[in-house]
Amino acid sequence: MKEDDKQKVHQLLDLMQKHDFSAYMNICYESIVTYPEQVTGLSIPIRDKLAALDRMIQHFAEMDEFEKCSELNKIKGKIK
């Protein structure tokens, strides 16, 4: 993918995060549960990965989407 195309995708996701956070979280969730190795394999500190997943879990718990919380907790278990 060309750098310009990557920028457009990032801009779109940034707009979604600001204007429709729930839709943004659903996209993130689908990506993470479909490709968990992308999260577990990221070369960022474990605490940052866990903090991001905790934030997602909090969001889905507030939406009463506990099955999503469960899936994210499974991925957290693979990180620890």
Sequence and secondary structure as in RCSB ss.txt:
>XXXX:A:sequence
MKEDDKQKVHQLLDLMQKHDFSAYMNICYESIVTYPEQVTGLSIPIRDKLAALDRMIQHFAEMDEFEKCSELNKI
KGKIK
>XXXX:A:secstr
  HHHHHHHHHHHHHHHHH HHHHHHHHHHHHHH HHHHHT SS HHHHHHHHHHHHHHHHHTT HHHHHHHHHH
HHHH 
